[in-house]
């Protein structure tokens, strides 16, 4: 594919998100490079496809209920090969619908995700020593 243009980046992000929403872990993993990095919203870093798959498995096995990501905005920078998707995540907790806002920053290399950084708005912020 070479270097994706803006429309191709947006399409990649939408197809990636759609794979999450269909609970298709194999397809989700097909978007990553072998040495990819996934940083979770809590700061946990997962390097390589095996580690990323392990990080996603509980979600795809239904450990948290049905999780869906609803696109709010996509920004794509074809020069840098980066995209950002802002989403609302919905889930049912104890029979009650819940939602929060978040985003993923995606770095692409040859139309595959090299880095995925997830950020989410939460009631309790993640604190780190400075």
C-alpha positions in Angstrom: 0.0 0.0 0.0 2.9 2.4 0.6 2.3 5.5 2.7 -1.5 5.9 3.2 -3.2 9.2 2.3 -5.7 10.9 4.6 -8.7 9.0 3.2 -6.9 5.7 3.5 -5.9 6.5 7.2 -9.5 7.3 8.0 -10.7 4.1 6.4 -8.0 2.1 8.3 -9.2 3.6 11.6 -12.8 2.9 10.9 -12.2 -0.7 9.8 -10.0 -1.2 13.0 -12.8 0.2 15.2 -15.4 -1.9 13.4 -13.4 -5.0 14.1 -13.5 -4.1 17.8 -17.2 -3.6 17.7 -17.7 -7.0 16.0 -15.6 -8.7 18.7 -13.2 -10.0 16.0 -9.8 -10.2 17.9 -8.1 -11.9 14.9 -9.0 -9.1 12.6 -8.1 -6.5 15.2 -4.6 -8.1 15.5 -4.2 -8.1 11.7 -3.9 -4.3 11.9 -0.7 -4.3 14.0 2.9 -4.6 13.1 4.8 -7.5 14.8 6.7 -5.1 17.1 3.7 -2.7 17.8 3.3 -0.9 21.1 -0.1 -0.6 22.8 -0.4 1.8 25.7 -3.6 1.3 27.7 -5.5 4.1 29.3 -4.0 3.1 32.7 -0.5 3.5 31.4 0.2 -0.3 31.0 2.5 -0.8 28.0 2.3 -3.9 25.8 5.0 -4.5 23.2 4.6 -7.0 20.4 1.5 -8.7 18.9 1.5 -11.5 21.5 1.5 -9.1 24.4 -1.2 -6.9 22.8 -3.4 -9.9 22.1 -3.1 -10.9 25.8 -4.1 -7.4 26.8 -7.2 -7.5 24.6 -8.3 -11.1 25.3 -10.4 -10.3 28.5 -12.4 -7.7 26.6 -13.0 -10.0 23.6 -13.9 -12.9 25.9 -16.7 -10.7 27.5 -15.1 -10.2 30.8 -16.4 -6.6 30.9 -19.7 -7.1 29.1 -20.5 -5.8 25.6 -18.2 -2.9 24.9 -18.8 -0.7 21.8 -16.9 2.3 20.5 -18.9 5.0 18.8 -16.9 7.4 16.6 -17.1 11.1 17.4 -14.2 12.5 15.4 -11.3 11.3 13.3 -8.2 13.4 12.6 -5.6 12.1 10.2 -2.1 13.4 9.3 -0.9 11.7 6.2 2.5 13.4 6.3 3.2 11.9 9.8 1.2 8.7 9.2 -0.8 9.3 12.4 -4.5 9.4 13.2 -6.6 10.1 16.2 -10.1 8.8 16.8 -12.2 10.3 19.5 -14.9 7.9 20.7 -17.7 7.3 23.2 -17.4 3.8 24.7 -20.6 2.2 25.9 -20.9 -0.8 28.2 -23.5 -2.3 30.5 -22.5 -2.6 34.1 -24.7 -4.4 36.6 -27.6 -4.2 34.1 -27.2 -0.4 33.7 -25.8 1.3 30.6 -22.6 3.2 31.2 -20.4 5.3 28.9 -17.2 7.3 28.9 -15.3 9.4 26.4 -11.8 8.6 25.1 -9.5 8.6 22.2 -6.8 6.5 20.5 -3.7 8.0 18.9 -2.5 5.6 16.2 0.9 5.7 14.5 1.0 3.8 11.2 3.8 2.1 9.3 3.0 0.8 5.8 -0.7 0.9 6.6 -0.3 -1.1 9.9 -0.5 0.2 13.4 2.9 0.6 15.0 1.7 2.4 18.1 -1.8 2.6 19.7 -2.1 5.0 22.7 -5.5 5.0 24.5 -6.7 7.8 26.7 -10.0 7.9 28.6 -11.9 10.4 30.7 -12.6 8.8 34.1 -13.9 9.7 37.5 -10.5 9.0 39.1 -7.5 10.3 37.3 -4.4 8.2 36.9 -1.7 9.7 39.1 2.0 9.1 38.6 5.1 10.2 40.5 6.9 13.2 39.0 
